[in-house]
Amino acid sequence: MTLLDLVGVLTLPSTSPLKKVVAADKMVGFAAGEIRKNEMLGWITTIALPKATVALDWGGALLRASEADMKMPRVCLCVRKSNHPAIALYNSEGYNAIDLWEHYYQDGEAAIIMEKQLRKGTLQRMAASG
């Protein structure tokens, strides 16, 4: 993520508020997203956690918090094709691969586009709890 991306995540009006994981009074991970109301879509633009935290379900907690905040019927994200732990996490949270964007990342690696359909009842429960 570039400095310009971070400024956008923190300031653009269509941005979902930054979600963070704090341990021992230090931020150890975060997620942010974009709300595309005209598409009825939430887009998780970034999620960052140390690799050692995969077993702690912090990634799942960040995903669920972002989904709840966006209140959209579907949420998308992209992930490096080689990031098998993240792909497994997203699959376990109900995301499915829907597309492949070749040469998406600066180093030429492809991005898998994943989507999660949220049922209306799920959205209502998330809105009530958030």
A tleap script that builds the chain and sets N, CA, C and O, in Angstrom:
source leaprc.protein.ff14SB
mol = sequence {
  NMET THR LEU LEU ASP LEU VAL GLY VAL LEU
  THR LEU PRO SER THR SER PRO LEU LYS LYS
  VAL VAL ALA ALA ASP LYS MET VAL GLY PHE
  ALA ALA GLY GLU ILE ARG LYS ASN GLU MET
  LEU GLY TRP ILE THR THR ILE ALA LEU PRO
  LYS ALA THR VAL ALA LEU ASP TRP GLY GLY
  ALA LEU LEU ARG ALA SER GLU ALA ASP MET
  LYS MET PRO ARG VAL CYS LEU CYS VAL ARG
  LYS SER ASN HIE PRO ALA ILE ALA LEU TYR
  ASN SER GLU GLY TYR ASN ALA ILE ASP LEU
  TRP GLU HIE TYR TYR GLN ASP GLY GLU ALA
  ALA ILE ILE MET GLU LYS GLN LEU ARG LYS
  GLY THR LEU GLN ARG MET ALA ALA SER CGLY
}
set mol.1.N position { 0.852 -1.166 0.000 }
set mol.1.CA position { 0.000 0.000 0.000 }
set mol.1.C position { 0.901 1.234 0.000 }
set mol.1.O position { 1.843 1.328 0.787 }
set mol.2.N position { 0.603 2.172 -0.888 }
set mol.2.CA position { 1.377 3.404 -0.958 }
set mol.2.C position { 0.819 4.423 0.030 }
set mol.2.O position { -0.273 4.248 0.570 }
set mol.3.N position { 1.579 5.485 0.257 }
set mol.3.CA position { 1.116 6.556 1.135 }
set mol.3.C position { -0.167 7.178 0.584 }
set mol.3.O position { -1.072 7.509 1.349 }
set mol.4.N position { -0.250 7.335 -0.725 }
set mol.4.CA position { -1.455 7.891 -1.343 }
set mol.4.C position { -2.665 6.984 -1.095 }
set mol.4.O position { -3.759 7.473 -0.813 }
set mol.5.N position { -2.470 5.663 -1.200 }
set mol.5.CA position { -3.554 4.718 -0.897 }
set mol.5.C position { -4.016 4.881 0.540 }
set mol.5.O position { -5.217 4.903 0.808 }
set mol.6.N position { -3.075 4.995 1.465 }
set mol.6.CA position { -3.418 5.131 2.877 }
set mol.6.C position { -4.187 6.423 3.142 }
set mol.6.O position { -5.156 6.420 3.900 }
set mol.7.N position { -3.768 7.517 2.528 }
set mol.7.CA position { -4.485 8.786 2.683 }
set mol.7.C position { -5.921 8.632 2.167 }
set mol.7.O position { -6.865 9.107 2.798 }
set mol.8.N position { -6.080 7.970 1.022 }
set mol.8.CA position { -7.415 7.747 0.477 }
set mol.8.C position { -8.271 6.903 1.396 }
set mol.8.O position { -9.441 7.213 1.617 }
set mol.9.N position { -7.698 5.836 1.933 }
set mol.9.CA position { -8.416 4.953 2.858 }
set mol.9.C position { -8.915 5.717 4.070 }
set mol.9.O position { -9.994 5.429 4.589 }
set mol.10.N position { -8.150 6.671 4.514 }
set mol.10.CA position { -8.500 7.403 5.725 }
set mol.10.C position { -9.387 8.615 5.485 }
set mol.10.O position { -9.970 9.134 6.437 }
set mol.11.N position { -9.513 9.088 4.234 }
set mol.11.CA position { -10.200 10.360 4.022 }
set mol.11.C position { -11.353 10.361 3.021 }
set mol.11.O position { -12.220 11.230 3.112 }
set mol.12.N position { -11.400 9.438 2.083 }
set mol.12.CA position { -12.443 9.497 1.062 }
set mol.12.C position { -13.814 9.192 1.658 }
set mol.12.O position { -13.932 8.308 2.506 }
set mol.13.N position { -14.854 9.912 1.225 }
set mol.13.CA position { -16.179 9.730 1.818 }
set mol.13.C position { -16.784 8.357 1.568 }
set mol.13.O position { -17.600 7.896 2.366 }
set mol.14.N position { -16.405 7.689 0.475 }
set mol.14.CA position { -16.973 6.367 0.191 }
set mol.14.C position { -16.217 5.244 0.895 }
set mol.14.O position { -16.509 4.067 0.686 }
set mol.15.N position { -15.247 5.610 1.728 }
set mol.15.CA position { -14.425 4.618 2.401 }
set mol.15.C position { -15.083 4.143 3.680 }
set mol.15.O position { -15.597 4.933 4.472 }
set mol.16.N position { -15.054 2.841 3.859 }
set mol.16.CA position { -15.508 2.241 5.111 }
set mol.16.C position { -14.460 2.552 6.168 }
set mol.16.O position { -13.267 2.489 5.872 }
set mol.17.N position { -14.859 2.884 7.383 }
set mol.17.CA position { -13.869 3.221 8.407 }
set mol.17.C position { -12.842 2.110 8.612 }
set mol.17.O position { -13.155 0.924 8.503 }
set mol.18.N position { -11.631 2.515 8.905 }
set mol.18.CA position { -10.535 1.603 9.156 }
set mol.18.C position { -10.863 0.713 10.345 }
set mol.18.O position { -11.274 1.200 11.399 }
set mol.19.N position { -10.683 -0.580 10.176 }
set mol.19.CA position { -10.839 -1.552 11.261 }
set mol.19.C position { -9.441 -1.961 11.674 }
set mol.19.O position { -8.566 -2.114 10.822 }
set mol.20.N position { -9.216 -2.140 12.959 }
set mol.20.CA position { -7.871 -2.490 13.387 }
set mol.20.C position { -7.899 -3.559 14.463 }
set mol.20.O position { -8.890 -3.741 15.170 }
set mol.21.N position { -6.775 -4.264 14.563 }
set mol.21.CA position { -6.565 -5.255 15.610 }
set mol.21.C position { -5.464 -4.702 16.500 }
set mol.21.O position { -4.391 -4.330 16.025 }
set mol.22.N position { -5.745 -4.654 17.801 }
set mol.22.CA position { -4.775 -4.131 18.766 }
set mol.22.C position { -4.421 -5.243 19.746 }
set mol.22.O position { -5.305 -5.905 20.289 }
set mol.23.N position { -3.143 -5.441 19.966 }
set mol.23.CA position { -2.658 -6.418 20.948 }
set mol.23.C position { -1.520 -5.767 21.712 }
set mol.23.O position { -0.620 -5.173 21.118 }
set mol.24.N position { -1.563 -5.879 23.018 }
set mol.24.CA position { -0.543 -5.279 23.886 }
set mol.24.C position { -0.383 -3.791 23.577 }
set mol.24.O position { 0.732 -3.276 23.502 }
set mol.25.N position { -1.522 -3.109 23.400 }
set mol.25.CA position { -1.572 -1.666 23.131 }
set mol.25.C position { -0.877 -1.246 21.844 }
set mol.25.O position { -0.495 -0.084 21.707 }
set mol.26.N position { -0.703 -2.168 20.896 }
set mol.26.CA position { -0.104 -1.841 19.603 }
set mol.26.C position { -1.031 -2.329 18.499 }
set mol.26.O position { -1.597 -3.419 18.579 }
set mol.27.N position { -1.178 -1.500 17.461 }
set mol.27.CA position { -1.952 -1.934 16.307 }
set mol.27.C position { -1.112 -2.971 15.551 }
set mol.27.O position { 0.009 -2.686 15.131 }
set mol.28.N position { -1.663 -4.165 15.386 }
set mol.28.CA position { -0.932 -5.225 14.709 }
set mol.28.C position { -1.538 -5.590 13.356 }
set mol.28.O position { -0.949 -6.367 12.604 }
set mol.29.N position { -2.687 -5.048 13.047 }
set mol.29.CA position { -3.301 -5.318 11.764 }
set mol.29.C position { -4.445 -4.367 11.504 }
set mol.29.O position { -4.957 -3.719 12.417 }
set mol.30.N position { -4.844 -4.291 10.234 }
set mol.30.CA position { -5.945 -3.395 9.890 }
set mol.30.C position { -6.603 -3.845 8.596 }
set mol.30.O position { -6.042 -4.624 7.826 }
set mol.31.N position { -7.797 -3.336 8.381 }
set mol.31.CA position { -8.540 -3.552 7.137 }
set mol.31.C position { -9.289 -2.271 6.817 }
set mol.31.O position { -9.682 -1.525 7.714 }
set mol.32.N position { -9.479 -2.029 5.540 }
set mol.32.CA position { -10.255 -0.869 5.096 }
set mol.32.C position { -10.980 -1.252 3.821 }
set mol.32.O position { -10.584 -2.185 3.122 }
set mol.33.N position { -12.027 -0.536 3.532 }
set mol.33.CA position { -12.804 -0.858 2.346 }
set mol.33.C position { -13.459 0.354 1.730 }
set mol.33.O position { -13.415 1.465 2.257 }
set mol.34.N position { -14.064 0.094 0.602 }
set mol.34.CA position { -14.769 1.127 -0.146 }
set mol.34.C position { -16.212 0.673 -0.322 }
set mol.34.O position { -16.474 -0.493 -0.618 }
set mol.35.N position { -17.132 1.589 -0.138 }
set mol.35.CA position { -18.552 1.295 -0.323 }
set mol.35.C position { -18.979 1.840 -1.673 }
set mol.35.O position { -18.867 3.038 -1.933 }
set mol.36.N position { -19.468 0.957 -2.528 }
set mol.36.CA position { -19.939 1.345 -3.862 }
set mol.36.C position { -21.456 1.182 -3.888 }
set mol.36.O position { -21.981 0.168 -4.349 }
set mol.37.N position { -22.146 2.198 -3.385 }
set mol.37.CA position { -23.608 2.112 -3.252 }
set mol.37.C position { -24.303 1.892 -4.585 }
set mol.37.O position { -25.282 1.149 -4.650 }
set mol.38.N position { -23.820 2.517 -5.644 }
set mol.38.CA position { -24.474 2.362 -6.946 }
set mol.38.C position { -24.367 0.928 -7.466 }
set mol.38.O position { -25.173 0.520 -8.302 }
set mol.39.N position { -23.393 0.160 -6.991 }
set mol.39.CA position { -23.238 -1.245 -7.368 }
set mol.39.C position { -23.755 -2.186 -6.285 }
set mol.39.O position { -23.750 -3.403 -6.469 }
set mol.40.N position { -24.205 -1.627 -5.145 }
set mol.40.CA position { -24.614 -2.422 -3.987 }
set mol.40.C position { -23.502 -3.399 -3.598 }
set mol.40.O position { -23.726 -4.595 -3.410 }
set mol.41.N position { -22.291 -2.838 -3.486 }
set mol.41.CA position { -21.094 -3.640 -3.302 }
set mol.41.C position { -20.155 -2.993 -2.295 }
set mol.41.O position { -19.921 -1.785 -2.337 }
set mol.42.N position { -19.628 -3.790 -1.404 }
set mol.42.CA position { -18.524 -3.361 -0.559 }
set mol.42.C position { -17.257 -3.984 -1.108 }
set mol.42.O position { -17.265 -5.139 -1.534 }
set mol.43.N position { -16.173 -3.234 -1.103 }
set mol.43.CA position { -14.905 -3.734 -1.633 }
set mol.43.C position { -13.852 -3.582 -0.540 }
set mol.43.O position { -13.515 -2.461 -0.159 }
set mol.44.N position { -13.336 -4.683 -0.039 }
set mol.44.CA position { -12.261 -4.624 0.953 }
set mol.44.C position { -10.989 -4.322 0.177 }
set mol.44.O position { -10.484 -5.163 -0.566 }
set mol.45.N position { -10.481 -3.113 0.361 }
set mol.45.CA position { -9.343 -2.655 -0.429 }
set mol.45.C position { -8.010 -3.077 0.166 }
set mol.45.O position { -7.027 -3.222 -0.561 }
set mol.46.N position { -7.964 -3.272 1.460 }
set mol.46.CA position { -6.728 -3.716 2.073 }
set mol.46.C position { -7.010 -4.437 3.383 }
set mol.46.O position { -7.897 -4.058 4.147 }
set mol.47.N position { -6.251 -5.460 3.613 }
set mol.47.CA position { -6.270 -6.159 4.892 }
set mol.47.C position { -4.824 -6.576 5.151 }
set mol.47.O position { -4.189 -7.212 4.309 }
set mol.48.N position { -4.324 -6.216 6.303 }
set mol.48.CA position { -2.918 -6.472 6.609 }
set mol.48.C position { -2.772 -7.008 8.026 }
set mol.48.O position { -3.258 -6.418 8.991 }
set mol.49.N position { -2.094 -8.134 8.120 }
set mol.49.CA position { -1.812 -8.779 9.407 }
set mol.49.C position { -0.463 -9.479 9.303 }
set mol.49.O position { -0.072 -9.914 8.220 }
set mol.50.N position { 0.246 -9.590 10.411 }
set mol.50.CA position { 1.474 -10.396 10.376 }
set mol.50.C position { 1.127 -11.848 10.059 }
set mol.50.O position { 0.105 -12.352 10.523 }
set mol.51.N position { 1.961 -12.522 9.279 }
set mol.51.CA position { 1.691 -13.912 8.896 }
set mol.51.C position { 1.534 -14.817 10.106 }
set mol.51.O position { 0.790 -15.797 10.045 }
set mol.52.N position { 2.203 -14.520 11.187 }
set mol.52.CA position { 2.157 -15.371 12.380 }
set mol.52.C position { 0.797 -15.355 13.070 }
set mol.52.O position { 0.560 -16.163 13.967 }
set mol.53.N position { -0.100 -14.454 12.672 }
set mol.53.CA position { -1.397 -14.333 13.357 }
set mol.53.C position { -2.520 -15.113 12.692 }
set mol.53.O position { -3.658 -15.047 13.155 }
set mol.54.N position { -2.242 -15.845 11.629 }
set mol.54.CA position { -3.296 -16.541 10.881 }
set mol.54.C position { -4.137 -17.419 11.807 }
set mol.54.O position { -5.362 -17.439 11.682 }
set mol.55.N position { -3.513 -18.135 12.719 }
set mol.55.CA position { -4.244 -19.050 13.601 }
set mol.55.C position { -5.082 -18.320 14.647 }
set mol.55.O position { -5.922 -18.946 15.294 }
set mol.56.N position { -4.883 -17.034 14.830 }
set mol.56.CA position { -5.604 -16.283 15.857 }
set mol.56.C position { -6.965 -15.775 15.397 }
set mol.56.O position { -7.696 -15.185 16.192 }
set mol.57.N position { -7.317 -15.987 14.149 }
set mol.57.CA position { -8.585 -15.549 13.555 }
set mol.57.C position { -8.745 -14.033 13.545 }
set mol.57.O position { -9.868 -13.532 13.473 }
set mol.58.N position { -7.660 -13.311 13.615 }
set mol.58.CA position { -7.764 -11.859 13.499 }
set mol.58.C position { -8.210 -11.465 12.098 }
set mol.58.O position { -8.940 -10.488 11.932 }
set mol.59.N position { -7.780 -12.215 11.093 }
set mol.59.CA position { -8.211 -11.932 9.731 }
set mol.59.C position { -9.714 -12.101 9.586 }
set mol.59.O position { -10.381 -11.266 8.975 }
set mol.60.N position { -10.246 -13.175 10.145 }
set mol.60.CA position { -11.694 -13.391 10.109 }
set mol.60.C position { -12.441 -12.288 10.828 }
set mol.60.O position { -13.483 -11.829 10.361 }
set mol.61.N position { -11.911 -11.861 11.964 }
set mol.61.CA position { -12.549 -10.782 12.727 }
set mol.61.C position { -12.538 -9.479 11.926 }
set mol.61.O position { -13.529 -8.748 11.925 }
set mol.62.N position { -11.434 -9.184 11.249 }
set mol.62.CA position { -11.362 -7.975 10.422 }
set mol.62.C position { -12.352 -8.052 9.257 }
set mol.62.O position { -13.023 -7.068 8.946 }
set mol.63.N position { -12.442 -9.209 8.620 }
set mol.63.CA position { -13.402 -9.379 7.516 }
set mol.63.C position { -14.830 -9.158 7.997 }
set mol.63.O position { -15.587 -8.403 7.387 }
set mol.64.N position { -15.192 -9.814 9.085 }
set mol.64.CA position { -16.563 -9.696 9.590 }
set mol.64.C position { -16.876 -8.267 10.022 }
set mol.64.O position { -17.985 -7.786 9.791 }
set mol.65.N position { -15.925 -7.588 10.640 }
set mol.65.CA position { -16.146 -6.196 11.048 }
set mol.65.C position { -16.319 -5.295 9.827 }
set mol.65.O position { -17.166 -4.402 9.828 }
set mol.66.N position { -15.526 -5.524 8.796 }
set mol.66.CA position { -15.640 -4.727 7.570 }
set mol.66.C position { -16.976 -4.974 6.884 }
set mol.66.O position { -17.630 -4.028 6.446 }
set mol.67.N position { -17.390 -6.239 6.785 }
set mol.67.CA position { -18.671 -6.569 6.169 }
set mol.67.C position { -19.823 -5.900 6.926 }
set mol.67.O position { -20.738 -5.349 6.316 }
set mol.68.N position { -19.767 -5.955 8.239 }
set mol.68.CA position { -20.835 -5.366 9.063 }
set mol.68.C position { -20.901 -3.861 8.867 }
set mol.68.O position { -21.988 -3.287 8.794 }
set mol.69.N position { -19.751 -3.226 8.782 }
set mol.69.CA position { -19.713 -1.779 8.622 }
set mol.69.C position { -20.223 -1.345 7.252 }
set mol.69.O position { -20.894 -0.319 7.137 }
set mol.70.N position { -19.913 -2.109 6.226 }
set mol.70.CA position { -20.305 -1.728 4.868 }
set mol.70.C position { -21.804 -1.873 4.628 }
set mol.70.O position { -22.383 -1.083 3.882 }
set mol.71.N position { -22.436 -2.856 5.238 }
set mol.71.CA position { -23.878 -3.085 5.089 }
set mol.71.C position { -24.309 -3.202 3.623 }
set mol.71.O position { -25.336 -2.651 3.227 }
set mol.72.N position { -23.528 -3.912 2.836 }
set mol.72.CA position { -23.834 -4.151 1.427 }
set mol.72.C position { -24.219 -5.617 1.236 }
set mol.72.O position { -23.785 -6.467 2.013 }
set mol.73.N position { -25.028 -5.934 0.214 }
set mol.73.CA position { -25.442 -7.323 0.011 }
set mol.73.C position { -24.334 -8.239 -0.498 }
set mol.73.O position { -24.464 -9.461 -0.433 }
set mol.74.N position { -23.248 -7.664 -1.003 }
set mol.74.CA position { -22.106 -8.473 -1.400 }
set mol.74.C position { -20.824 -7.693 -1.155 }
set mol.74.O position { -20.801 -6.462 -1.194 }
set mol.75.N position { -19.769 -8.439 -0.904 }
set mol.75.CA position { -18.467 -7.848 -0.618 }
set mol.75.C position { -17.431 -8.564 -1.476 }
set mol.75.O position { -17.462 -9.788 -1.604 }
set mol.76.N position { -16.520 -7.800 -2.058 }
set mol.76.CA position { -15.442 -8.354 -2.878 }
set mol.76.C position { -14.090 -7.956 -2.320 }
set mol.76.O position { -13.973 -7.007 -1.545 }
set mol.77.N position { -13.079 -8.693 -2.724 }
set mol.77.CA position { -11.695 -8.375 -2.384 }
set mol.77.C position { -10.805 -9.052 -3.402 }
set mol.77.O position { -11.255 -9.915 -4.155 }
set mol.78.N position { -9.552 -8.666 -3.425 }
set mol.78.CA position { -8.599 -9.370 -4.279 }
set mol.78.C position { -7.443 -9.858 -3.423 }
set mol.78.O position { -7.129 -9.275 -2.385 }
set mol.79.N position { -6.825 -10.925 -3.869 }
set mol.79.CA position { -5.750 -11.561 -3.120 }
set mol.79.C position { -4.729 -12.094 -4.117 }
set mol.79.O position { -5.081 -12.543 -5.208 }
set mol.80.N position { -3.467 -12.037 -3.728 }
set mol.80.CA position { -2.419 -12.601 -4.578 }
set mol.80.C position { -2.687 -14.076 -4.823 }
set mol.80.O position { -3.071 -14.807 -3.909 }
set mol.81.N position { -2.487 -14.505 -6.044 }
set mol.81.CA position { -2.716 -15.900 -6.410 }
set mol.81.C position { -1.862 -16.852 -5.571 }
set mol.81.O position { -2.251 -17.998 -5.349 }
set mol.82.N position { -0.716 -16.391 -5.110 }
set mol.82.CA position { 0.197 -17.237 -4.330 }
set mol.82.C position { -0.060 -17.193 -2.825 }
set mol.82.O position { 0.599 -17.912 -2.074 }
set mol.83.N position { -0.997 -16.372 -2.371 }
set mol.83.CA position { -1.227 -16.210 -0.932 }
set mol.83.C position { -2.235 -17.259 -0.441 }
set mol.83.O position { -3.391 -16.946 -0.153 }
set mol.84.N position { -1.770 -18.495 -0.356 }
set mol.84.CA position { -2.645 -19.613 -0.001 }
set mol.84.C position { -3.267 -19.494 1.391 }
set mol.84.O position { -4.439 -19.840 1.540 }
set mol.85.N position { -2.547 -19.021 2.426 }
set mol.85.CA position { -3.204 -18.863 3.737 }
set mol.85.C position { -4.369 -17.869 3.686 }
set mol.85.O position { -5.412 -18.114 4.292 }
set mol.86.N position { -4.203 -16.754 2.973 }
set mol.86.CA position { -5.284 -15.767 2.869 }
set mol.86.C position { -6.457 -16.340 2.076 }
set mol.86.O position { -7.612 -16.129 2.448 }
set mol.87.N position { -6.179 -17.059 0.993 }
set mol.87.CA position { -7.241 -17.660 0.189 }
set mol.87.C position { -8.035 -18.646 1.037 }
set mol.87.O position { -9.263 -18.687 0.963 }
set mol.88.N position { -7.330 -19.443 1.845 }
set mol.88.CA position { -8.017 -20.401 2.728 }
set mol.88.C position { -8.887 -19.664 3.744 }
set mol.88.O position { -10.005 -20.092 4.028 }
set mol.89.N position { -8.381 -18.557 4.291 }
set mol.89.CA position { -9.169 -17.768 5.238 }
set mol.89.C position { -10.426 -17.236 4.557 }
set mol.89.O position { -11.526 -17.370 5.093 }
set mol.90.N position { -10.271 -16.636 3.383 }
set mol.90.CA position { -11.418 -16.057 2.685 }
set mol.90.C position { -12.442 -17.142 2.334 }
set mol.90.O position { -13.646 -16.920 2.461 }
set mol.91.N position { -11.973 -18.304 1.895 }
set mol.91.CA position { -12.896 -19.412 1.616 }
set mol.91.C position { -13.648 -19.817 2.882 }
set mol.91.O position { -14.854 -20.059 2.840 }
set mol.92.N position { -12.939 -19.891 4.006 }
set mol.92.CA position { -13.591 -20.297 5.261 }
set mol.92.C position { -14.607 -19.272 5.738 }
set mol.92.O position { -15.502 -19.605 6.515 }
set mol.93.N position { -14.481 -18.025 5.284 }
set mol.93.CA position { -15.418 -16.962 5.647 }
set mol.93.C position { -16.537 -16.798 4.619 }
set mol.93.O position { -17.343 -15.873 4.718 }
set mol.94.N position { -16.586 -17.699 3.629 }
set mol.94.CA position { -17.684 -17.674 2.665 }
set mol.94.C position { -17.397 -16.971 1.355 }
set mol.94.O position { -18.320 -16.749 0.571 }
set mol.95.N position { -16.141 -16.609 1.089 }
set mol.95.CA position { -15.788 -15.963 -0.173 }
set mol.95.C position { -15.507 -17.022 -1.235 }
set mol.95.O position { -14.970 -18.089 -0.937 }
set mol.96.N position { -15.877 -16.713 -2.479 }
set mol.96.CA position { -15.638 -17.599 -3.618 }
set mol.96.C position { -14.914 -16.830 -4.708 }
set mol.96.O position { -15.174 -15.646 -4.922 }
set mol.97.N position { -14.004 -17.507 -5.395 }
set mol.97.CA position { -13.283 -16.895 -6.511 }
set mol.97.C position { -14.258 -16.657 -7.657 }
set mol.97.O position { -15.022 -17.547 -8.032 }
set mol.98.N position { -14.224 -15.436 -8.213 }
set mol.98.CA position { -15.123 -15.110 -9.322 }
set mol.98.C position { -14.382 -14.621 -10.564 }
set mol.98.O position { -14.960 -14.551 -11.648 }
set mol.99.N position { -13.096 -14.279 -10.405 }
set mol.99.CA position { -12.356 -13.760 -11.547 }
set mol.99.C position { -10.865 -13.837 -11.247 }
set mol.99.O position { -10.462 -14.026 -10.099 }
set mol.100.N position { -10.055 -13.691 -12.281 }
set mol.100.CA position { -8.606 -13.640 -12.150 }
set mol.100.C position { -8.117 -12.458 -12.963 }
set mol.100.O position { -8.366 -12.376 -14.165 }
set mol.101.N position { -7.420 -11.541 -12.306 }
set mol.101.CA position { -6.850 -10.387 -13.002 }
set mol.101.C position { -5.358 -10.632 -13.163 }
set mol.101.O position { -4.588 -10.532 -12.208 }
set mol.102.N position { -4.968 -10.952 -14.381 }
set mol.102.CA position { -3.558 -11.214 -14.667 }
set mol.102.C position { -2.727 -9.939 -14.484 }
set mol.102.O position { -3.200 -8.834 -14.754 }
set mol.103.N position { -1.508 -10.105 -14.031 }
set mol.103.CA position { -0.524 -9.011 -13.899 }
set mol.103.C position { -1.060 -7.838 -13.079 }
set mol.103.O position { -0.739 -6.687 -13.377 }
set mol.104.N position { -1.855 -8.103 -12.070 }
set mol.104.CA position { -2.478 -7.045 -11.261 }
set mol.104.C position { -1.470 -6.324 -10.370 }
set mol.104.O position { -1.491 -5.097 -10.275 }
set mol.105.N position { -0.606 -7.068 -9.729 }
set mol.105.CA position { 0.355 -6.478 -8.798 }
set mol.105.C position { 1.587 -5.979 -9.528 }
set mol.105.O position { 1.882 -6.429 -10.635 }
set mol.106.N position { 2.310 -5.048 -8.912 }
set mol.106.CA position { 3.476 -4.432 -9.552 }
set mol.106.C position { 4.521 -5.443 -9.988 }
set mol.106.O position { 5.224 -5.220 -10.974 }
set mol.107.N position { 4.633 -6.541 -9.274 }
set mol.107.CA position { 5.624 -7.560 -9.640 }
set mol.107.C position { 5.113 -8.512 -10.719 }
set mol.107.O position { 5.812 -9.455 -11.090 }
set mol.108.N position { 3.904 -8.277 -11.226 }
set mol.108.CA position { 3.351 -9.079 -12.303 }
set mol.108.C position { 2.464 -10.228 -11.869 }
set mol.108.O position { 1.885 -10.917 -12.709 }
set mol.109.N position { 2.350 -10.446 -10.558 }
set mol.109.CA position { 1.511 -11.556 -10.089 }
set mol.109.C position { 0.030 -11.251 -10.318 }
set mol.109.O position { -0.406 -10.100 -10.294 }
set mol.110.N position { -0.721 -12.324 -10.540 }
set mol.110.CA position { -2.159 -12.217 -10.757 }
set mol.110.C position { -2.890 -12.056 -9.426 }
set mol.110.O position { -2.397 -12.462 -8.374 }
set mol.111.N position { -4.075 -11.454 -9.497 }
set mol.111.CA position { -4.958 -11.316 -8.335 }
set mol.111.C position { -6.199 -12.161 -8.570 }
set mol.111.O position { -6.800 -12.128 -9.643 }
set mol.112.N position { -6.570 -12.918 -7.542 }
set mol.112.CA position { -7.837 -13.637 -7.565 }
set mol.112.C position { -8.884 -12.707 -6.970 }
set mol.112.O position { -8.695 -12.180 -5.874 }
set mol.113.N position { -9.973 -12.504 -7.674 }
set mol.113.CA position { -11.069 -11.681 -7.175 }
set mol.113.C position { -12.053 -12.624 -6.495 }
set mol.113.O position { -12.499 -13.609 -7.082 }
set mol.114.N position { -12.379 -12.305 -5.254 }
set mol.114.CA position { -13.270 -13.142 -4.466 }
set mol.114.C position { -14.480 -12.327 -4.041 }
set mol.114.O position { -14.392 -11.119 -3.822 }
set mol.115.N position { -15.612 -13.013 -3.927 }
set mol.115.CA position { -16.859 -12.349 -3.584 }
set mol.115.C position { -17.606 -13.168 -2.539 }
set mol.115.O position { -17.562 -14.398 -2.533 }
set mol.116.N position { -18.285 -12.456 -1.668 }
set mol.116.CA position { -19.158 -13.091 -0.683 }
set mol.116.C position { -20.532 -12.466 -0.813 }
set mol.116.O position { -20.683 -11.246 -0.745 }
set mol.117.N position { -21.529 -13.310 -1.000 }
set mol.117.CA position { -22.915 -12.851 -1.041 }
set mol.117.C position { -23.448 -12.891 0.387 }
set mol.117.O position { -23.372 -13.925 1.051 }
set mol.118.N position { -23.980 -11.783 0.854 }
set mol.118.CA position { -24.549 -11.721 2.199 }
set mol.118.C position { -26.064 -11.742 2.081 }
set mol.118.O position { -26.651 -10.959 1.335 }
set mol.119.N position { -26.683 -12.636 2.816 }
set mol.119.CA position { -28.149 -12.695 2.809 }
set mol.119.C position { -28.709 -11.470 3.514 }
set mol.119.O position { -28.050 -10.875 4.367 }
set mol.120.N position { -29.914 -11.104 3.153 }
set mol.120.CA position { -30.566 -9.938 3.744 }
set mol.120.C position { -30.674 -10.070 5.260 }
set mol.120.O position { -30.437 -9.096 5.974 }
set mol.121.N position { -31.024 -11.244 5.766 }
set mol.121.CA position { -31.112 -11.468 7.209 }
set mol.121.C position { -29.773 -11.270 7.891 }
set mol.121.O position { -29.705 -10.750 9.005 }
set mol.122.N position { -28.701 -11.689 7.217 }
set mol.122.CA position { -27.357 -11.502 7.760 }
set mol.122.C position { -27.054 -10.019 7.863 }
set mol.122.O position { -26.493 -9.569 8.862 }
set mol.123.N position { -27.418 -9.253 6.842 }
set mol.123.CA position { -27.186 -7.810 6.871 }
set mol.123.C position { -27.946 -7.159 8.013 }
set mol.123.O position { -27.407 -6.289 8.697 }
set mol.124.N position { -29.176 -7.563 8.228 }
set mol.124.CA position { -29.973 -6.974 9.303 }
set mol.124.C position { -29.369 -7.290 10.674 }
set mol.124.O position { -29.330 -6.422 11.547 }
set mol.125.N position { -28.891 -8.539 10.872 }
set mol.125.CA position { -28.266 -8.895 12.147 }
set mol.125.C position { -26.975 -8.111 12.339 }
set mol.125.O position { -26.689 -7.654 13.445 }
set mol.126.N position { -26.183 -7.950 11.264 }
set mol.126.CA position { -24.926 -7.213 11.385 }
set mol.126.C position { -25.197 -5.754 11.686 }
set mol.126.O position { -24.493 -5.157 12.501 }
set mol.127.N position { -26.193 -5.167 11.055 }
set mol.127.CA position { -26.522 -3.759 11.287 }
set mol.127.C position { -26.986 -3.554 12.732 }
set mol.127.O position { -26.633 -2.559 13.366 }
set mol.128.N position { -27.769 -4.489 13.245 }
set mol.128.CA position { -28.264 -4.372 14.618 }
set mol.128.C position { -27.155 -4.508 15.637 }
set mol.128.O position { -27.201 -3.884 16.697 }
set mol.129.N position { -26.147 -5.328 15.323 }
set mol.129.CA position { -25.058 -5.533 16.290 }
set mol.129.C position { -23.968 -4.491 16.150 }
set mol.129.O position { -23.153 -4.340 17.061 }
set mol.130.N position { -23.922 -3.766 15.042 }
set mol.130.CA position { -22.847 -2.804 14.779 }
set mol.130.C position { -23.289 -1.457 15.092 }
set mol.130.O position { -22.524 -0.505 14.937 }
savepdb mol mol.pdb
quit
